[in-house]
């Protein structure tokens, strides 16, 4: 069995986490076009729920950049998943949603206000991601790719 390695580039989202590394839409499109020229398989174009500017940048990249799959980042929360789905929609069958859930106890307790009990909003987010996957959208999760088979593998952010 031959293996195929997919290049998943997070420059447009994670790269902006560095102080002073902010890009406008024109600059993000330029970087995305260069990534496409490099034949990157998947571009994580941004976190559409974070701001209107990020949403518009992801949407523009999804509409204008050809070749790579275009992913929008979303927490396992309905509003994030909906916003990401709307932003990547122009990419058609190349559209992807990369979902995540923070796992550190400090993050869960203080930022997400989750105790030991499960957050029902997270469960809804997980169901939504699975539903979109089964509809053929494809959902990327941190660490692995959930293929169009409808199976989220062990260790996936929103899988079991």
C-alpha positions in Angstrom: 0.0 0.0 0.0 1.5 3.3 -1.0 1.1 6.3 1.3 0.2 9.8 0.1 1.3 12.7 2.3 -0.9 15.8 2.2 0.6 19.2 2.8 -1.7 21.2 5.1 -0.5 24.8 5.3 -1.6 27.0 8.2 0.4 30.1 7.3 -2.7 32.3 6.7 -4.2 31.5 10.1 -1.5 30.4 12.5 1.0 32.8 10.9 -1.0 35.7 12.1 -0.6 34.6 15.7 2.8 36.3 15.7 3.0 39.9 16.8 3.1 42.2 13.8 2.3 39.5 11.3 -1.2 40.7 10.4 -2.1 40.6 6.6 -4.9 42.3 4.7 -7.1 40.5 2.2 -4.9 41.4 -0.7 -1.8 40.0 1.0 -3.6 36.9 2.1 -4.8 36.3 -1.5 -1.2 36.7 -2.7 0.1 34.2 -0.1 -2.7 31.8 -1.0 -1.9 32.0 -4.7 1.8 31.3 -4.0 0.8 28.3 -1.9 -1.3 27.0 -4.8 1.7 27.5 -7.1 3.7 25.4 -4.7 1.0 22.7 -5.0 0.1 22.7 -1.3 -2.8 20.2 -0.9 -4.8 22.1 1.7 -4.8 25.8 2.8 -6.2 26.7 6.1 -7.3 30.1 5.0 -8.4 31.5 8.4 -10.8 31.4 11.3 -14.0 33.0 9.8 -15.8 33.5 13.2 -12.9 35.6 14.5 -13.7 38.7 12.6 -15.6 40.0 9.5 -12.2 40.6 7.9 -11.1 37.0 8.4 -14.4 35.8 7.1 -14.1 38.0 3.9 -10.5 36.8 3.4 -11.4 33.1 3.6 -14.4 33.7 1.3 -12.2 35.5 -1.2 -9.5 32.8 -1.1 -12.2 30.1 -1.6 -13.6 32.0 -4.6 -10.3 33.0 -6.3 -7.6 30.4 -5.5 -7.8 27.3 -7.7 -6.2 23.9 -7.0 -5.8 23.4 -3.2 -8.6 22.5 -0.9 -9.6 25.5 1.2 -10.3 25.0 4.9 -11.8 27.4 7.4 -11.0 26.8 11.1 -14.0 26.3 13.5 -14.4 25.4 17.1 -16.9 22.5 17.7 -19.7 25.1 18.1 -22.6 25.6 15.8 -22.0 29.3 15.0 -18.4 28.7 14.2 -19.1 25.7 11.9 -21.9 27.7 10.2 -19.7 30.7 9.6 -16.8 28.5 8.3 -19.2 26.7 6.0 -20.4 30.0 4.6 -16.9 31.3 4.1 -15.5 28.2 2.3 -18.7 27.6 0.2 -17.3 29.3 -3.0 -14.6 26.6 -3.2 -17.3 24.1 -4.0 -16.1 20.5 -3.6 -12.7 21.7 -2.5 -14.3 23.4 0.6 -13.3 22.0 4.0 -13.9 22.8 7.7 -11.2 22.2 10.2 -12.8 21.7 13.6 -11.1 21.7 17.0 -11.8 21.6 20.7 -9.2 22.8 23.2 -8.2 19.9 25.5 -6.2 21.4 28.3 -8.1 21.4 31.7 -7.3 25.1 32.2 -8.7 26.0 28.8 -11.8 23.9 29.3 -12.5 25.2 32.8 -11.7 28.9 32.4 -12.2 29.8 28.8 -15.0 27.3 27.8 -16.5 27.3 31.3 -16.8 23.5 31.1 -16.6 21.4 34.2 -16.5 17.6 34.2 -19.9 17.4 32.6 -20.0 17.5 28.8 -21.0 20.8 27.1 -24.2 20.1 25.0 -23.1 22.9 22.6 -20.0 20.8 21.9 -22.1 17.8 21.2 -24.2 19.8 18.8 -21.0 21.0 17.1 -19.8 17.4 16.8 -23.1 16.3 15.3 -23.0 19.2 12.8 -19.5 18.4 11.7 -20.4 14.8 11.2 -23.5 15.7 9.3 -21.5 17.9 7.0 -18.9 15.2 6.5 -21.6 12.7 5.6 -23.0 15.1 3.1 -19.7 14.9 1.3 -18.3 18.2 2.5 -15.2 16.7 4.2 -14.1 18.0 7.6 -10.6 18.4 8.7 -9.7 17.9 12.3 -6.4 18.6 14.0 -4.0 15.8 13.7 -5.9 13.7 11.1 -8.1 14.1 8.0 -11.6 12.9 8.2 -12.2 11.5 4.7 -15.5 11.5 2.9 -16.2 8.0 4.2 -18.0 9.6 7.2 -15.6 8.1 9.7 -13.8 10.4 12.1 -10.7 8.5 13.3 -9.3 8.0 16.8 -7.7 11.2 18.2 -9.8 13.6 16.1 -10.7 16.8 17.8 -14.4 16.2 17.3 -14.4 12.4 17.0 -14.8 9.9 19.8 
